Amino acid sequence: MTKKFTNYQDSFFIITILFFILGMIHISFSILGFLCFITPFVLFGIYKDKIWCKYYCPRAGFFMRFLSKISLKKKLPKVLKTEGFKRGVVIYFIINLFFVTMSTIMVSLGKVAPMGEIRFMILFTMPFDLPQLLNISLPNGIIHLGYRMYSIMFSSTIVGLILGILYAPRTWCTICPVQTLTTVKKK
Ligand code: SF4
């Protein structure tokens, strides 16, 4: 019998907001963002279906909740639908995760200083600091990893918001690495 899932996406939009707020309380909470990277693939591995995308994804819920009424619904450029572009986004994320891993190891070994700012698309430092309302001291590697994860989520959310405002609320899903990597091509 096929397992039935309840669709929580509409209410899980709050998790996206909570993620960004928690990062302002203490950057180490941002490491929880890894759950959004891992869970879709675990569910896909178990059920051979995009369970995360269909029923749970907080990001999809967030875009639907806030962009449905204001999206300009312009025609989606063909380039965004091409395999090449989607694969490019996957490669970008793989490179990003490689940087995250290597730099966190180097910071933990004391070879380089931890990152202490939010960056957009790996390179561009944002002109604001995150408030850190909780004053706790943690290893540099954790702080660095937190800022890296926050930066990834921040960058992809901004890109997703821009795409969602221009085209359709969930346009990000078209190029999301989860979508690309869990789409099984029919032969
Ligand atoms: S494609 Fe990405 S953003 Fe869209 S529902 Fe799936 S995981 Fe969420």
Residues whose N, C-alpha, C, O or C-beta is under 5 A from the ligand:
A	BS01	SF4	C53 C57 R59 A60 C173 C176 V178 Q179
